């Protein structure tokens, strides 16, 4: 290349030799005398009158790949590059091996050549194992020759040997990549394009291929090509980067080299194919937090959203617009896992664009679009927009179509997330979405599709009206059928199926249907699993089923209560809370609940220990269990001995309504034993309970007035209540429509008033006695 014009010059500037022997004879006058007896290169002179004008001697670039040193020296080395071994003549290779193994040196001095010992990898004679010692490494030691045969006297460098052996065991594609990269480094656009096309023919998803590209600096070259002016080189480079970026390490390497910034700039170019490839590569690379942040900071979100807005560029065909939208949606789907990116997307106006794309019929375009909605629906503002923009109708329409199982799966997944809102559940029922979900669960064979459809039914069943409609559609029967073949079902499917049954079991009709469909044994068997999500949902479902007396008899017969009780010892707090809630109906509906509870050795003590938890759900559930257990006098005595009163008294400052309700119930039921009322007063539990009367929750109000009524049977507690002016609030509650609140409020006022009358009578009697 001319250093001034930077143009390739093909003029001859150096000498030309027809073979290596001619070159060596020219450079060294004593060359012929030195190798007179060494037939290394050829057995004769080349023919001068060859018709083809070529030499009969095979010219190989030995000088660049083979270094010959004195064969008698112990440190001599001959290193062959893997790419040149195949080009070396067989006679020459055998000759070099003979020299290196010492045969030539031995022949010259009249000695017998040393024996060749072929070693099998991984097998070593026992005598060598016993006497072999690792040689000491010296500064001048040379690396071992890696050939098929080696002398037992040579140095042993295990580390270097392992590395070289690993590379020699690489497939042929590994070495081809190195040759292709040399063409890319040459700078010729045509050669670069051909080399990129050759790279595309390789299996770029294989680890060895990706390792080869990374080892020779191919990632840097490919990223540099993105900044070139040649469109073919840019497209070819993006094709390769798109495939190799599926590797996690290469993703991070591309990010470190600034590849994301370059690809974001390519999104603004005019070529449609280049923009699509850049977007797809960004979709692969932006799988971790730092990459998504770089895309956002370089205005990549807005550029990607521009690809989604179809119908504006008249120079593009319909297919090209849909392809751009698909690639842009894939990239946005990767980026929308960041909460900050979701905010940027919303401000850039992505919601109406997504609603417009939902009217398309191409499954390949719809899958990433619905995936974005599924990911963004986790935020309330997106959830409301999906409902108000009318997107649920299109999602349900695509759910009905059987063109693509992947599209049905992502639509069911989006409904799974959206159905956590009450208004959305109503719309799904009104649009007939429940029927389509039940049909999928009944007929689909794809496990992922069944998982997402069962999850959507689970969330829809939170509404009682939906549970009634699901009963008409025989949803319980189809779900129980899946449970009965649970050894063949993945755990993810079981989690959603059991969750759906748990929500539907709130309605007594569905609870009976579960028993009739032989679902209770399957639910009890799931209590033996180790998956925490399955345990939470299964215990919840068994608890709701236990509200029916006939179901409770079957659960107790299957040792379901014992399994639930054992879950209280689980380390997961969600499992503890769910198991404790499930025990409440089991204890209430058991034939001899007191004896059943006492039969679990150490069970009452462990229930009291749950009150030491810091989790509010565990505390609320533990209080509910204690309230049910305390109905039996003997069990209440055991709870009192384990110190349940001071532990409940320490919880009266709770700020969670649900925890307050069960806490008040536990206090009310514990007051019936011995002097527990007095102990609650000494633990200063009365004053905080009076503040609960300000709540608007009727259930909390009911349990609170009942607890105060039981505590008011102790005179000291009446004095405390009178001091905090509880009578005025109780007079208001007497007019409540709830009979329990009326009776409890009236009884509390009565106890306070009786104490006041007794006190007045005492003072009057004392006054008359003095006068």
WOTA-V456750 format. One record per helix or strand. SS is the DSSP state (a for helix, b for strand). FROM is the first residue (numbers start at 0). TO is the last residue. If there is no record, write none. Layout:
ss: <SS SS>
from: <FROM FROM>
to: <TO TO>
This chain:
ss: <a a a a a a a a a a a a a a a a a a a a a a a a a a a a a a a a a a a a a a a a a a a a a a a a a a>
from: <19 30 61 81 89 102 125 157 171 188 206 217 230 247 258 271 288 299 317 338 349 362 379 390 404 421 432 446 463 474 485 490 507 519 531 548 559 572 592 602 615 632 643 656 675 685 697 714 725 738>
to: <26 33 64 84 99 108 130 167 184 200 214 224 243 255 265 284 296 307 334 346 356 375 387 399 417 429 442 459 471 482 487 503 515 525 544 556 568 588 597 611 628 640 648 669 681 693 710 722 732 769>
